[in-house]
Amino acid sequence: MQLIIDKDAHIATIWVSKDERTDPLVLEKARTTCAELKAKKIKTAIFISGDKDLLEETTALILYNRRKLAETAVSVNRL
C-alpha cells in the first residue's frame, strides 16, 4: 500500500497493488487511514489495482462518454 498526501491541496491517495488487494489487513489499514485523514479534513481516494488492461478500459470509457455527449448535444439542438 502506498499513501501520497498533498497537504496544501488537502487531498490524499491510497494505492493498493494487485497483490495486496486480497489481503484483509491491507484493506483494513486503507480504511483506517482513510478515516483518520477524513478527521483531519483531507479528502482521500483509494485506488485498487485490477485485472483488466488500463489503456483499453480507459479508451472505451472515453469513447462512451464522448458518444453520450454527442447524443446529448444532438438532442438539445433538436429542441
C-alpha positions in Angstrom: 0.0 0.0 0.0 1.3 3.4 -0.9 0.0 6.7 0.6 0.5 10.0 -1.0 -0.6 13.2 0.8 -0.8 16.7 -0.6 -1.2 18.8 2.5 -1.5 22.1 0.5 -4.5 20.7 -1.5 -5.9 18.7 1.4 -6.1 15.5 -0.7 -4.6 12.1 -0.4 -4.4 8.9 -2.5 -4.0 5.4 -1.3 -2.8 2.9 -3.8 -3.4 -0.8 -3.2 -1.4 -3.2 -5.5 -2.7 -6.2 -7.3 -1.0 -8.5 -4.7 -2.3 -6.5 -1.7 -6.0 -6.2 -2.8 -6.9 -9.7 -1.4 -5.2 -9.1 2.0 -7.8 -8.1 4.6 -5.2 -6.5 6.8 -4.1 -4.1 4.0 -7.7 -3.2 3.1 -8.5 -2.6 6.8 -5.4 -0.4 7.0 -6.5 1.6 4.0 -10.0 2.1 5.5 -8.5 3.1 8.8 -6.1 5.6 7.2 -9.0 7.0 5.1 -11.0 7.6 8.3 -8.0 9.2 10.0 -7.4 11.6 7.1 -11.1 12.4 6.9 -11.0 13.5 10.5 -8.2 15.9 9.5 -10.4 17.2 6.7 -8.2 15.6 4.0 -10.2 14.1 1.1 -9.0 10.7 0.2 -9.3 8.4 -2.8 -8.4 4.7 -2.7 -7.2 3.1 -5.9 -7.1 -0.7 -6.1 -5.4 -2.4 -9.0 -7.5 -4.6 -11.2 -7.0 -7.4 -13.8 -8.1 -5.5 -16.9 -5.9 -3.5 -19.3 -5.9 0.1 -18.1 -5.4 1.7 -21.5 -8.1 -0.4 -23.2 -10.6 0.2 -20.5 -9.9 3.9 -20.2 -10.1 4.3 -24.0 -13.5 2.5 -24.0 -14.8 4.8 -21.2 -13.6 8.0 -23.0 -15.3 6.8 -26.3 -18.5 6.0 -24.4 -18.6 9.4 -22.7 -17.9 11.2 -26.0 -20.7 9.3 -27.7 -23.1 10.2 -24.9 -22.0 13.8 -25.0 -22.6 13.9 -28.8 -26.0 12.3 -28.4 -27.0 14.9 -25.8 -25.8 17.7 -28.0 -27.9 16.4 -30.9 -31.0 16.0 -28.8 -30.6 19.6 -27.3 -30.2 21.0 -30.8 -33.5 19.3 -31.9 -35.5 21.2 -29.2 
